[in-house]
Structure formats: structure tokens, C-alpha cells
Amino acid sequence: MSAETDDLPLAREFPPATHDDWKTLVDGVLKGAPFDRLVSKTYDGLHITPIYGRAANAGLVAGRPAATPWRIMQRVDHPDAATANAQALTDLENGANGLALVFAGAHGAHGFGLEPSVAALEQIFAGIYPDAGIGIEFQIGPQTRDMPQRFADLLARRNIPPASVDARFGFDPIGAGAAGGSSPYDWSEIAAHFGPAVAQFATIGFRGPYAVADGRVIHDAGGSEAQELAFVVATAVAYLRALEAAGLGLDAARRMIYARLSADADQFMTLAKFRALRVLWAHVERHCGLEPQPLVIAADTAWRMLTQRDPYVNVLRATIATFAAGLGGANSITVLPHTLALGLPDAFARRIARNAQLILLEESNLDKVTDPAAGSGGIEELTAEVAKAAWALFQEIEKAGGTFAALRQNLIQDRVAAVRAARDKNIARRKDVLTGASEFPNLHEAPAEVLQATPVTLPPYGEPKFTFTALAPIRLAEPFERLRDRSDRVLAEHGARPKVYLANVGTAADFTARATFARSFFEAGGIEAVDGDGGTDTAAIAAAFRKSGAALACLCSSDKVYATLAEATARALQSAGAGHIYLAGRGGEHEAALRAAGVGDFIHAGGDALATLDAAFAQAFAQVRVP
């Protein structure tokens, strides 16, 4: 190939495109509608525009060493130590290179977790060599805070040098208090014990880090990205001060601290959040007079995004979250198995959790490019903006006296509650879609298999001398799942679910779009949709309704057909005994006449689906009709 053809632009024959050219084309499509319709807003109030230019002079955000894969961590959380050991061995033999030991009472235990005893720990590590290059992470709570020391004792019995073991111990008294809403001690008392307790592991010879600033507390409670980051930075700073007060230099102290963030299915925000944490911590280090060093960041895929219904969609969510966290520079990733919201995952669910990471690393080679988002205008701006918002909240927490003081004042909790309320509203209106729960439900899905086990019972942890609002974990799908659970109970007791008859009017071309919408709408609440055949004979539609056994009816067609047939069809359905009549779409100028004809409610995008479904369920159950 000659030099003249070495650098042929693919678009040589086309004029250069500019932002103004693009904007002109967009204005033509919008047809007078405001451009702001294309601008979305995050729960932190950050605006996301539909297009960005390349970020000039963007540098890399320092994270994992170049071309280094993240560590594939696998949860070990079965209450029976022998079973937990067998699972851990299988995980290590099949691609995992790290174990996240989740003890009962830890924030991420979700009702189960390992037994915190010396005998159980010995059993869990039977046949496992902690110094064989695997990563070990302890997720502990107040009642299990002595497990790292028990692990050190185990290594001593096996004559394994602590320096040969890659272990993180997960000490996090602030996170435990935030999640539980109480503490038996003031922060001054906690800090006085925390520094020496953590530092002793360095004295023993462990490499660390030992203390974690855990953002899952905020994320699991429904908080925003900036709130999660601010909590992590403020907590890490509190631990840094406690370690310094224990006599450690700042350089040594910072190496004893790591962070944990939740990764969810919002790919771009997750990617920006992980990058932003490194930017924020580097800012803290510079204020301490230190040369920034990459912070160790562990990632867990998000608890709050898991659904009990259609749990296989959780595999997709976790894959997106892992992708984003990996590209965002996470040092290790733990994928929550897709059935965790239902109970203890079985071998299949654990295998899928491992393989999601293996495929992204071994087949997609996501680790081969360092900070691939660098220079992307959208990601760079999101990173900068979420970091700015987080830093502002961090400063508020500092002015309140630090994280523990801010928790006692409910400053953090009130901010999280406001975001959660906004999130709940968007979920109820299905603006935030939960596939398989609020949209595209499957009433006939087979239940997923989970393991049966008796959870470990822990003694209470001291008298709660200080109490405040707990940042309790939630799952976003729970309101819709409660409706589905209620439907299942009706099915078990009566042999049939509440039903709604889709009174399709006109041809398939007229009603299919709205009938599809209506089916998804009602079945998200556990109300089974029965399809009508369509047509324009109102008497035939009413007769089909009576035969369906449904208590409710929903008109489905186009606006054009509604204008001529909706009123007559509604009257016919009402005469046939429909307890409540819905219309798929907005009433518009015909709403008053339609209501007079018997239409009680209009279902459409943006409406409060949860409230409508809750009322519909009550109306349907009040007159359950079994054919």
C-alpha cells in the first residue's frame, strides 16, 4: 500500500459534520418541541445531554495496574461450614481467584451468612491454601468483628506467614452503625479502639488493607451516586484520622483503608462513579500532603436491583454492572448470584455468577485497556460532575462533625430518604423500569431453585446508647412483588387469579399496541389478562367478557376507534357485569363522555401504576369470578 493511501478517511467524500448540523437535524425531528426533552437528569440533579464531544486533554484515572485483570471474588455465605467449604472449593477450581467470606450479621449477609466460630472457620478453609495466590475478603458485622483475629490464629496454627496472604478484613464500625441505626459507643470511644485494633494486623505482618469505607450502605438504602461517594470519602477520612491518632503516619494509614462500591445496571453512571471515587480520594491525599496512590476499590453488584420475579434478568443486570465496574477500574468484583433475593443460591446460580466475570475477562478482554473511558466527553463530564456533587456533600458531612455525627443528626439519612422517595415515585410510574417486575412480567414462570438452610442466630450487640434512623437495605422491585405475592395467594386459595378482560376493539392493527401495554401493566400487579378477539360488535365483546370469568375489563384500541366505539363498548361491558372498566390510553377531549359511559380509569405511560394496580386488585378480588 502506498503512502498516499495509508491514511484514507472513511468519510472523505462527505462534508465534515458539526454540532450545529446535528442540532438542525434534531430540531427537525422534534418539530417544535423543546430540546430539553432529550436531556435526562440523575437523582443528584446532574443533566445528561444526548451528545458530547471528545474531552480535550483528558488524562487516565489511575486504577488497577495496566493490563491487570480484576480479582474474581465469589461469595461464601452458607450457614453450614461444610457446605460453605464445598462451595468455595468448587468456585476456586472453576475460575474464581478470591473468596468473599460473608459472616452472619454482616451488611451484605441478607439473612444468612457464615457461622462465626473457630470450628466453622477451620472447616471453611479445609483443603484451601490461603497463601496460594487467592484473595480473601472478610465481610463482618459487630458480632463477628473478631473473625479476622481468628483467621490470624488459623494461619499461625498452619505456619503460614501473614505476609503471604492477600486478605482484606472489612472493619467498618461506621457502616455497621449506619445500617443498624444504633451504636453502643460514641465515635470518640470507637476511634480510640479502632486505630490500635486495625494497626495490630500490620504488626502481625498482614499486608492489608484492613478497614473498609462501604458505600453499599447508601446504595442499598436507595441513595444516589454522589451520596454513596460522599459517605465513602467521609468514612475513609474518619478512619484515616483514627489511625493517625493511634500513632501511624498518614502514608501507612491510607494503605490500611479500602473502599467498596455497589455496581448497578446504570452502566454509564456506575462507570463514572468508580472513576470519580479515585479522583476524590486523590484530592483527599493531596490535602494530606501525600502523593496520590491508587485506592483499592472492591465492587459488589447491587442488591437493590435484584428481583425475585423473573430472576434470570438479574444475570443481565449483573453482567452490565460487572462490565461497568471493571472498566471503571475496580480491583475486585463480587457478583451477587441471580437468585440471592429468593434465598441461598444453588450451584447453578453460583456458576453463572463466576462465569459472567470469566467471560468478560477471558473472552472480551476488558482488562487489556487501562481506563477506556478516558477522553469520552460524556463519561468525563459525568465523572467530574458526580465528583463535584459528592465533594460538596462530603464537606457538609465534615461541617456536621464527621460521618458519625452526621448520622446522629440524620443529615445523611434525610438526604437518602429524599432520593429514595423520588426513586419510589418513578418506579411506581414505571419511569424506572424493572424488567420482569414492573414491565414484561411472566405470570407463569417456574420458580427458581434455592438452597434450604437455617440462618445463624447471633446474640445482640450491646445496649444501643446512640440511636438514629437506620439506612436499611431495600430492593426496588419489592412494591410490585408484593402485588404478585398477593396474586399467588389468591391463586392458591381460589384456584384462579384476579383477571382483567382486554376488550380489544377493531382490527389487530387498531388494538395490538395498547393491548400489549395493558397486558404488561395489569400482569405486573398479578392480575391475569385475558385477550379479546377484537371486532366492532359490542354485544359480542360483552358476551366474550362474561365468558372470560374476569371481574375487570380494559378497552384497547386506537384513538380513532375510541372516538366511534369506546362509549358503546363501555356501556355494553358495564351491562355485562364489569366491576370496573379501564381504557388503555388517555381520555383527552372525550374523557367526560367516556366516564359517563362507564370508564372508571385510564391507564397510560407515566401514570401511577402501583396505585392503580393496588386499587384494581381490591376491585377484582372483591368479586373474583371463577368460570
N, C-alpha and C positions, 0 to 999 in steps of 0.2 A: 504494500500500500504506500503510495507516495505521500510526501509531507503535506501536499495540498489537500489530501483527503483524510488526514489523520484527525482533524478537528471539525467535522461537519455537524453543525447544529441541526437537530431533527426538525426544528421549526424555521429553517432558513427561508422557506418560501412564504412564510406568513409574517404579517407586520407584528412588531412587538406588542404584547398585551400590557396594559397598565391597570392600576386600581380604578381609575376613573372609567375605563372601558367596562370593567366588570360591574361597577356600580350602575352604569347606564343600563346594562342588560338586566340587572336585578330590579331596578325601578320599573322596567317594562313588565316584568313578571308580577311585581307587587300591585301594579295597576292602581297606584294612588295610595295604597296602604302604607303606613309609616314603616321606615326601615327598622325601627326598634322591635318590630315583630320577629326579626331574625336574631335579636340579641337575647341571650339567656342570662340568668342570674343565679349565682350559687347561694347556698344558705349563709354564707358570710357576706352577701351583698356584692360580690365581685361580678363584673359584667364580662361575658364571653361573647365576642363578636364572631360572625360566621367565617371570617377570613383574616389571616395575619400575613404580614411579610416576613422575610427572613430576618432574624435578630442579628444585628451587626455587632461585631466584636465580642460575641458570646464565648465564654471560656467553659472548660469542663468543670463540673461539680465533682470534687474528689470523693470517691466512694470505695468500692472494692478495688484491689489491685487490678491492673489491666489484664483482661482476658482470663479473669479468675471466676469460676462459677460460684454461685451462692451455695450454701450448705442446705441440703435437703433434709429437713427435720421431720420426724414423724411423732405424733402424739402417742404417749404411753399413759393410759388413764384407767385401765381396768382395775376395779377394786380387788380382784383376786390376783395375788402376786404371781402365781404360777402361770395363769393365763396371760398376764401382762408380759412376763418373760418370754413366753412362746411367741407373742405378737412382735415383741422387739427383735427377737432373733430372725423372724421371718422378714421384717422390714429391712434389717441390715443385710440380709442375704439377697435382697431383691431391689437394691438401688438406693435406699436411704443411707445417708452417712452421718446422721445425727439423730438423737433421741430427745424429745421434749417430755420430761417427766412431770406430769400434771398431778399434783397431790390433792387429795380431798381438801376442800376449803379454799383452794386457790381461786383467783378470779375467773380463770378460764376452765374450771372443772365442770361447770354446768350440771351439777347434781351428782357427779360421780367422782372419779379421781382415785389415786393410789393410796393404799394404807400407809400411814406414816409410822412405821416401826422398823427397828433394826432387822428383825427377821424378814420382813417384807422386802426391804432394800437388798438384803443378801440374795433373796430368791429372784428378784427382778434382774440382778446382774449375774445370775448363774450362766456361765458359758459366754459371757460378754466381757471383752477386754477393753476397759476404759481408755487404755493408753495405746490403742491400735489405730489412732487417727480419726476416731469418730468425735462428733461434737455432742456434748451433754448439757442440757439446759434444765434447771430446776424452776418449776412454776409452783410457788409455795404461798401459803397464807399465814396468818398469825399463829394458828395452832400447829403449823408444820414448819415453822421457821428454823427448827433445829436439824432438819434433814440434811442441809449441806455439811454440817459438822459430822453427822452420822456417815455421810459419804466419805469424808476425810478419814474417819476411823476405818471404814471398809478398805480404803486404799492402803492404809497403814498395815492392816492385817494381811493384805496381799503383797506387801512390799513393793507397791507401785509408787514411784515418786510423783507428787502432785504436779510438778512442772511438766510432766509428760502427758498430762491430761488436759484436753480442751474443754473446760467446764465454765458455765455461767450459772450463778447461784440465784439470781432473781429476787434479792432482798428489796422489798418495796413497801415499807410501812405506810407511806402516804397514800399509795394506790389502794392498799387494803382498807384504810380508813375511809377513803372516798367512796369506795364501792359499798362498804358496810354501813356507812353513816354514823360511825361512832369510833371512839378511841378511849382506852382506859388511861392514857397518858397524854400530857401536853407535849407539844413539839420539842420544847427545851429538854424534857426528860427523854424523849425518843432519840433526839440528836445526840445527847450525851452518851447513850448506849450504842447508837448506830455506828458511829465512827470507829470505835475500837473493835466492835463485833465484826465489821467488814474488813478492817485492816488486818485482823489476825490471819485471814486466809492468804494474804500476801506473805505474811511472816512464815506461814507453813510452807509456802512455795508454789501455790497456785498462781497461774498467770492472769486470771480474771478475764473479763470484768465480773464484778460481784453484785452490784446494785443496779436495778433497772428502773427507769422512768417509763411507766407503762401507759401509753395513750389509749389502749383498749378500753380503759375505764370510761373515758369520754365518748369514744366512738360507739361502744356497746349501749350507752345510755341515750344515744340519738343525737350526739353533738356534731358540730361542724368540723371541717378540716383545720381551720385556724384555731378553734378551741382545743382540739386534740394536740396540735403542735404547741400551743401556749402552755398547756398543762404539762406536757413532756419537758419543755425547756425549764419551766418554773420548778418542777420537781427535781430535775437534774441539778439545777443550781442549788436547791436546798441540800441535796446530798453532797454536792461539792463543798459547800460551806461546813457541813457536819464533819466531813473527812479532814478538811483543813484544820478545824478546831481540835481534831484528835491528834494533830501534830504532823500530818502528811503535807508534803509540798503539793502545790496545785498541779504540777505536771504528773506526779504519781497519782493524785486523787482523781484527775479526769479519766485516767486509764482504767479506773475501777468502776466506771459508770457506763452503762449502755442504754439504749432506747428500744422500745417495742412499739410498733405502729400497726394499726389494722389496715388491711388492703381490701378494698371492695371493688365492685363491678363498674364503678365510675372510673374508667381507665385513665383518662387524662388528669382528673383531679388526684387520683392515687399517685400517679407518676410525679406530678408536680409537688405533692405533699412530701414524698420521700426526699426529693431533691431539696425542698425548702428547709427540711429539718437540718440537713447538713449545712446549709447556708446560715441558718440561725445559730447553730452550735458553734460554728466557726466565728461568728460575731461575738458570742459569749467568750470564747477562748481569747480572742484579741483584746477584749475588755479586761481579761485577767492577765494580760501581758504575755500570753503564750502564743507560740506559732501554731496555727490550727493543724490538727491531725484528724484524719477521717474517723468519725464516730461509728462505733459498731451499732448497726440497726438490725433488729430482728423483726420479722413480719409474720403476722398471723392473718390468714384470710378471715373476713369479717363474720362474726357471729350474727350480727343483726340482719344480714342479708339472707340468711338461711331460711328456707321454707320447709314446713312439714309436708305440704301438699306438692305433688309432682317434684319430689326431691331431686330427681335426676337433672333438673335445670340448675341445681346447685353446683353440679360439675362444671357447667359453662361459666357460672358466676366465679367460681374459684379459679378457673383457668385464666379468665380475664384479669382477676385480681393478682394472680401469680405473675402473669406477663408484666403488669404494670409495676409491681413491686421489684421484680427482677431488673427491669430496665431502669427503675428509679434508684438502683444501687443497694438494695437490701443485702446484708451479709448472710442471712439465713431466712428461710421461709418455711412456715408450718401451714400446711393446707388442712383446714377442718374438713373431715370426711363428710360427704354429702348427706348422710343420714344422721348426723350428730344431733340435730334438733329433735329427732324421734327417740334417741336413746344411744346406747353404746354401739358404735359401728362394727359390722362384721368384717370378715376377711376381704370380701369383695370391695366394700367401701374404702377400706384401708389401702387396698391395692390401687384403686382409682386415684386416691389422694397422692400416693407415691408417683404413679405413672404420669400424672399431669405435669409434675415438675421434670421428670426424666425426659419426657418428650420435648418440652420447651428447651431444655439444656442440650440433650444429645442429638435431637433431630432439627430443632430450629436454631440452635447455636446462639441463644440470646446473650450468652456471656462473652461473646467474642468481640463485641464493640463496647467500648467504655463510654458511658453517658450518651447513648444515641440520641437523646432528646436535645442535646446542646445545639443551639443555633436555630431551633424551631421557634418561630415567632410566638405561636400560641402557647407552647409549653413554657418557654422562657418567661412570658408575661404572667402566666398563671403562677409559676414558681415565685416570681418576685412579689406579686400581689398577695398571695396567701401568706408568704413570709412576713410581709409588711403588716397584714392584719393580725397575724399571730404575735408579732413583736409588740404591737400596741396593747393587746390583751395581756401579754406577759408583764408589761410594765404596770398595768393596773393591778395584777396579782402581787407584784412586788410592792407597790404602794400600800396594798392592804396588809402587808406584813409577811408575805410569802404564801406558798400553797396551802399550808395547814391553816393559817389564819384566814385565808380567803375561803376555805371550805367551811370553817366555823361561822363565817359571816354569810354563807350561802351565796357568795358572789359568783363562784363558778357554776354552781347548780342552777341558779336563776338564768344564767346565760344559756346553759344547755337546755333547760326547760323551754325557753322561748324558741329555740331552734327545733326542738322535738315537736312542739305544738304546730309550728309551720310545716314540719315534715308530715305529721299526722294528718293535717288538713289536705296536703297534696296526695297522700296515699288514699284517703277517703274519697277524693275526687278522681282518683286514678291518673293523676298527672305524673306521679312517680309510679311507674308500672312495676309490678311484681309478677313476672310471668309464672303461670301455674297457680297463682293465688288470686290476685286481683284481675288478671287478664288470662284468657285462654285456659280456663280450668278444665280438668278432666274428672267428672263425677264418677267415672267407672274405673279409675286407676286401681291397680293392685297394690296393697300395702307393701312397703319396703321392709326387708328383714333387718332386725337389730338384735343384739345380744341381750340376754337377761342376766342381771346381776343385782346384788343387794348393795346399795351405797354404804360407804364407810360412815359411821357415826362419830362425830368429833365432840369433845367437851366444849363448853362455852369458853370464850376468851376474855376473862377478866370482867370487871364491872365497867360499863360504859360511862366513864366520868365526863366525857365530852360527846355530845350528840349533835348531829346536823342532818340535813337532807341527804339521803343516800343516792348515789349515782348508780341505780340498779340497772342491770342489763335488760334489754328488750330485743325482740325480733319484730321487724317491720310488718311482717305478714300476719301477726297474731290477731288483729281485729277481723280479718277475713277468715282466718282459720277457725275462730270461734263460731262464726256462722256455719261453716262447713261441718264442724263438730256437732252442732245442734241438728243439722240436717241428718247426719248419720244416726243420731239418737232417735229421731223420728222414724227413719227407715227401719231401725232395729225393733222399735216398739209397734209400728203400724204396718210394716211391710211395704211402704211406699214413701217417697219423699214428697214434700210440697211441690206442686207443679204449676207452671205457667204455660198457657197455650199461646203459641205465636200465631196470631191471626193474620196470616200473610194475605195481602190484598193485591190483586192484579197479577201480572206475569212475574216469572222468576227475575227478569231484568229489573222489575219495579221493586221487589221486596228483598232480594238476596242480601244486599249490603246491610240493611237495617235489621234483618232477621239474624244475620251473623253477629252483629253488635249486641242485639238483645239476648241471644243465647249466652254469649260470654258474660254479659252483665249479670243476668239472673243466676247462672250456674256458679259464678264467683261467690255467691251467697248461699249456695247449696240448694237452690230452687231449680228443679229439673225443667228444662224447656222441651215442650212438645211441638214439633213443627206442623203447621198447617200446609195444605196443598196449594193454597193461593186461589185465584179466581175472583170474580166480581159478584157472585151470588151471595148476598148477605145471609139469606136463610140457610144456605149450605154451610157457610162459615160458622154460623151459630150452632148448627147441628153437629158439626165436627168438634166444636168446643165441648158440647155436652158429652160426647162420646169419649173425649180425651181423659176425663177424670180430673182435670185441672180445676183449681179454685180461682185462679187468676188468668187474665188474658192480656196480651200486648199486641196492639196493632202495629204492623210492619209493612211499610211501602214507601213510595216516593212522595215528595211534596205534591206533585201533580195529581197523583191518585188520591191522596188525602183530601185534596180540595173538593173532589166529587163524591167520594165513597166513605170517608172516615166517619162522618157523623152517623150515617145509616148503619154502618157496621157496628159502631159502638152501641147504638140503641138495640140492635139485634143481640149482641153479646150480653148486654145488661138484662134483656128479657129472658135470655137463656140461663141466667143464674150466675153470671160472673161476679165474684165477690168484689173485685177491684179491677179496673181497666187502665192499662198503661198505653202510651203511644210512644214509639221509638222515633225521636226527633223533637224539635221544638214546636210549640203551638203557633207562634207567630201571630199574625193578624186573625187567625181562626181559633185562637185559644179559648175565648169565651164560649163560642158556639160548640166547640168540642167538649168542653167541660159540661155544658148544659146537656149534651148528648150522652154523657156518662163517663167520659175520660177523667180519671182521677189524678194521674201524674204523667209527666213527660220525662222520659229518660234520654239522656244525650251526653256527649263528651263534656267533661268539666262539671257535671252535676255531682252532688254528694251521694256517691254510690252506696257508701256504708249506711247512711241514714235511710235511704230509700229501700235498701235490701232488708234492713232490720225491720222496718215497718211492713214490708211485703211478706216477710217470713211470718210475722204475727198474724197478718190478714189471711195468709194461706193456711197456717196451722189451725186457725180458728174454725176453718171449715175444710179440713183435709177430706178429700174425696177419693176413695179408692174404687176404681172401676170394677 
